[in-house]
């Protein structure tokens, strides 16, 4: 296990600047892009965006303890010798992360997918953590800023690094994979997500498979078993592909056995002779768990240790967590929404239809581009085809033809706030309620209203704007 430290020389090498000018007396404690949370001795990277410019805060960062800054335009500071001038600070952040990656001598796992990547990453972390020290992406810190920062924060004592890779435009996965240089590349699934820039399901598939193209020939490729196009496309890239999941496309050794599903109560199954208790709702959670167990196996973790870790997992906030609000059972699944994840959520709710009255509160699936109207129509028609007692169609769902022709089962409104009075009148207080929408909709804002009317042991704070 080798220690790593940033110096003026290593920063210059990473950024392609003249190392012969290095000040060997300068050492950095870390790398930061946020002037508000600078630690003493940090290197500050002045990122720019549509609504911000980090160059405006270089002086603040230096006053807060930073001793150097990466910039792409002129700034006036008292000690300009520790300013690193580059063409693009976002590219520079990636270059610093790539340099840190090259210094690592531990396995790196990279996970992407239209759905399930955060859940699978979290399950893989707990499956491995009992046997090896894991450094993993926090939350869904998975874009061209978040993933490099995760790599840059890798502690020297880490024995495994797990990175989540996200994308909403062509080429992003290839860029992130070039930085991460993973030893194991994982694609959980592909579906119609981020179509605004990726264009079509084929575009999504091509983008996600870029991770496997970066791994093929030198590492291990692992995918979920659904859909078939993912497995077929991945096998064309990686002949020795590993496939994990429920169905026949999965490798026999990477399928669950003797599965008992209790819908909202989770699942029990066997793997390699070990009994797994998975406290996460939905069939998709079992698929995620099998991918996570496969990752652990590839890293040499004993099955007993991996199963013990998986069995300790709990749902993440807003990611299918089940809350009791008075007599209501509320499934809070509004961190992400695309047609694939909406189908999974509706399938979960359908499983409760024989035991309780069911209500689906649906909010807009964002970033679907020109396909948005069609996909919202398809998903609402799917919901109407299931045994769901009441559907609250908000946002783009409210504009669908299906919503206007099924008035007996559908409440239509621009947003949850407008829909809530009518919903409140229809609720009897013992239903199972699904909340499903994209993160930008902030559908979890309905929780305090439900708690006020139906009671809750632990009140939920209103969502931040």
N, C-alpha and C positions, 0 to 999 in steps of 0.2 A: 504494500500500500504506500504510494508515494504522495508526499505533501505537494500542494500546488500553491503558488503565490504569484499575483500579478506584480510585475515590475515595469518600469519605464521601457526597458528593453523588450519584454515580452509583448507589451501593448503595441509597440512599434512593429514588431515582427508580425503580429496578428493583423495589423492594419496595412501592411505593406509599405510602411514608412522607413526612413533611413535609420537603421539600428546603430550605425556608428556614432550617431549623435545622442545615444542613450545616456541618461543620467543614472548610473548604477546605484545611486543612493536613494532612489525613489521606489517605494513599494506601496501597492494599493491593498486595502483590506477587502475590497469587493467592487462590484460594478452595479450602478443604479441608474434608472431612467426617471426617477421621481425626486425632485428637489426637496419635497416635503418630508421625505423619510431617509434622507442621506445619513449614513453612518460616518463616523470619524475615519478619514483615510480613504474614502471611496473614490472611484473614478466615475464621473457623471457623463452620461451620454445624452446629448441634447436632441431628442427626437422631435420631429415636426409632424403635424397632422392637419386635418381640415379645419379644426377649431382650436388648435393650440400650436405653440412654437416653444420648444424647450430652451431655445437660445435666450428667451426673455428671462430665464431663471438660472442662467449660469452663475451670475453673481451671487444669487441666493444659495445655490448649491455649494459654492466655494466658502461662503460665510458659514454654512451649516456644517462644514467639516470635510467636504470633498477637497482633494489636493490635485485634481486634474480633470479635464473635460474633453470630450470628443465633440467637435463642432463642424458644421458645414458652411458657416458664414462668419463674418468678422464679429467679434464681441470685444468689449473693452474690459479688461481685468487687470489686477495689479501684478499678477505673476504669469505672463503669457507663455513662459517656457514650457508649461505643462498643459498647453492646449494642443490637441491633435486635430489637424485640419484634414477633413475627408470630403469626398463629393456627396455622399449620402450617408447620414448617420444611422438609418435603419439597416442598410447593407453593412455598415461598420459593426453594428450590434451583432449581426449574424456572423461576421468574421471573428469577433471576439469569442462567440460561443463555439464556433468551429475549432478555434485554437484550443479552447478548454477541452473540447471533445477529444482532440488528438492526444491530449495529455492524460486521458483516462485509460486505465488498463482493466476496466471492468465491463461486463456485458451491458449493452444499451438496447432496450426494447422500445420500439415506436409503434403506437397504436392509432389507427384512423378508422373512419367509417361514417356512414350517414347517420346512424343511430348507435347507441351502446358504447361509444368509445370511452366516455367518462366512467360509466358503470363498470366496464370491463377493466379499465385502468385501476379503479379503486379495488375491485375484487382481486386483481393480480397482485396488487400491493399487499393486501392482507394475507394472500395465499403464500407469499414469499417471505414476508417480514419476520416470521418466527424462526426462519432458518438463516436468512441473510439480511444485512442492513440495506434498506431500500431508500433511494431518493426518487420521488415521483412528482409529476406535475400536480400543483395545487389547484383544486377546482377544475375549471376547463381552460386553464392558462395555455392555450394551444395554438396561438397565431404567430405571426412573424415577430411579435414583441414578446409574448408570453413564453413560447417554447425556448427561445434563446436565453431568456432570463432564468428559466428553470435549469438549463444546462450550466449557466454561469454560477448558479447557487449550489452546485453539487459539492457536498462536503468531501474532504479527502478520505473520510472513513467509509464512504458509501461502497457497497459491494455489488449493487445492481442499480441501474438508472432506468426508470420507466417514463417515457415521454408520450404525451398526447399531441397528435397533429391534426389541426383543423384546416378547412379550406372553404372559401366561398368564391374563388375565381381560379381560372386555369393557371397551372404552373406553381401554385402555392405549395402543394405537397412536395413537388420535386425540389423546390427551394429549401423547404424545411428538412427534407430527407438528406439533402446534400450537407446540411449543417450537422444533423444528428448522426449520420453514418451508423445506422442501427445494425446490430448483430441479428436481431429478430424483428421482422416487419409483420405487423398484424393489421388485417382489414376485417372489421367485425361484420359489416353488411353494407350494401349499397341500396339507396332508394332515391326518390325524387325530393332532393333537398338542395337549397342554394341554386335553384334553376335560373334565378335572375341573371347570373353570370356564367354558370356552367351549362346552361342551355337545355339539356335533355338528360334522360337517364344514362344514355351512352356517354355523355360528357362527364357525368358524375363518376361512372365506372372508370373511365380513362384517367380521371384525376386521382381517384383513390389507388388505382393500380400503379401509379407512379412511385408509391412507396415500395412496392415489391420489385419494381424495376431497379430501384436503388440498392436492394438487398440481394437480388438474384446473383448467384455465382459465388458469393462470399459469405452469405448468412443463411438464415432459415426463414421461410415464408409460411405464415399461418393465417387462415381465413375462417370465418364462419361459414356454415353450410347453406346459407340462404341469402340471395337467390342463386339459382343455377348459373346465371350469367357471371356471377362473381367467381364461382369455383372454376368454371371453364376458362374465363379470362386469366385467372391467377395461375392455373395449371400450364397455360401456354407460356407464361413467363418463368415459372418455377416448377420444373418437372417433378421435383421431390417435395411438392407442396404438402403441408399438413392441414387437415380440415377438421374442425371441431363443431359440434352441435347436436341437434336432436335426431336428424333424419338419416336416410340411407347414404347421402353424399358424404357424411362425416366418417372419418376413420373409425373403425370399430373400437379402438382403444381410447377414442376421444368422444364417446357417446355416453350419456348417463344411462344407468340401468335401474329398473324397478322404481320408476318415478311415481310419486304420490303428490298430487297438486291440491292445495287447499285455497286456491285463488288468492284472496287477500291475506291469508295466513301463511303464504309461502309454499315451499316444496321440500320434499325429502326424496333423495335418490342415492344410488350407490355408484361408486367409481373406484376401480382397482381394489375392490373388496372393502372399501371404507364407506361408512354411512355419512352422507352430507345432509345437513339441515340448513336450508337456505331461506332466510327470513325476508326475502324480497318478493314482491308480488309479480305475477305475469310470467307467461311462458318464455318471453324474451330474456328474463333474468336467468333462467336455466341455461340458455344459449350463451349468455355472457359469462356465466360461471364456468362452463365447459372450456371456453377460450382461455379464461384466466388459469384454470387448472392445467391446460396444455402448456401455457407459458411457464408455469412453475415447473412442470415436468421437464421441459426443454432446458431449464436452468439447473436441473439436478436436485430439485427440492423433493424430499421424500413425500409420498402420497399422504401419509398420515398427518404430516405437518401442514401440507397444503390444504387438506380438508378441514383441519382444525381452524385454520385462518379463515377460509371461506365461510365456515359455519358461524363465525363471529360477526359477519358483515351486517350492516344496517343500511337502510335506504338513505341516500343523500338528500339534503334539503331540496324540496320542490321536484324531486326526481322519483316520483312514485311512492312517496312516503304516505302512510295511512295515519290520519288523525281522527280522534274521536271528539266530536263537538256536540255535547249533550248526547242525544240519542242518534245523531247523524254519524255515519262513517264517511269521511271525506278522503278521497285519493287525490293528493296534490301532485300533479304531473305537468307542471307548466314551466319547466326550465327550457324545453325545446319542443318544437312541433314540426313535423313534416308528415306526408301521407303515411309513411311506414310506421312512424311512432304513434300516430293517431289510430291506425288499425290495431296496433298492439294494445293501446289503452282501451279502445272500445271492446276488444276481445276480453280484456280483463273485466270490464264492467258487465258484459254479457254473462259472464260466469256467475254473477251474483243475482241474476234475474229471477231465479226460482226461490230465493230465500228472502229477498227484500225488494221494495220498490227502488228503481234505479233512475238516476238523473245524470245527464251529461251536459256540462257547461263547457261550450266550445268557443275558443277565441281564435283569431286569425293565425294562419300559418304564414309566416313572413318569408320573404326572399324567394318566392316561387316564380317571379317574372310573369311572362305572358301565359304560362300554364296555370296561374293562380286561380282564376275563375273556374276553370274546368275541374281542378283538383279539389277545391272547396265543395263544388257540386257533388263530385264523386264521394267524398267523405261523408257529407250529410246524408246522401242517399244510402250509404252503407249503414250509418247510424239508424236510419229509419227502418232498414231491413232487419234490424236486430230487436231483441226483446228489451228495449229500453223504454221506460215509461214516459220520460219527459226529456226533451232536448232543448237546451237554451242556446240558440244560435246567435252569436254576437260577431261584430266586425264583418269580415268578408263572408262568413257563413250566413249572416242575415240577408245578404243580397242574392242568395242562390234561389233558383226556381223551386227547388225542393222545399225550402223553408216557407215559401209563400203558399204552397199547396197542401201542407199538412198542419194546418193551424191547431188541430186538436192535440197534437203531440209536440209542437214546436213553439217556443217563445222567441220572438225576434226582437233584437235591439242593437243599437250602435255599439254599446259596451256593457260591461257587467253592471255598472252603476244604474244604467237605464233599465236593465232587465230585472234588477233585484226586487223591487216591490212586487212585481207579478210572480216572481219565483218564490218569494216568501209566502205568498198566499197559497201556493200550490204544495209547499212542503208540509208534511205531517210531522216531521221531526224524527223519523226512524229510517230514512232512506240511505242508500249508498250514493254518494255524489262524486262524480269525476270532474276535476278541473283540468282542462287540457288546452294549451295555447303556447305560442312562441314566447320567449323570454320578454321581448319588447312590449308585449301586451300587459304584463304585470297582473295577470289574472288572480294571483294570490292575494291581491287587495280585497277580494271578497271575503277572506277568512275572518277579519275582525267583525264584519257585519253579521256573518253566521254565528260567531261566538256571542255577540251581543244579544241576538235573538234566541239562540238555542242553548247557550251556556257552554263553558269550557273550563277545565281545571287550570290550563296554562294558556292565558290569552296570547294572541299573536300580535306583534307590533304591526302597524300599518306599513305597507310596502313603501320604500323610498322612491321618490320621483326620479 
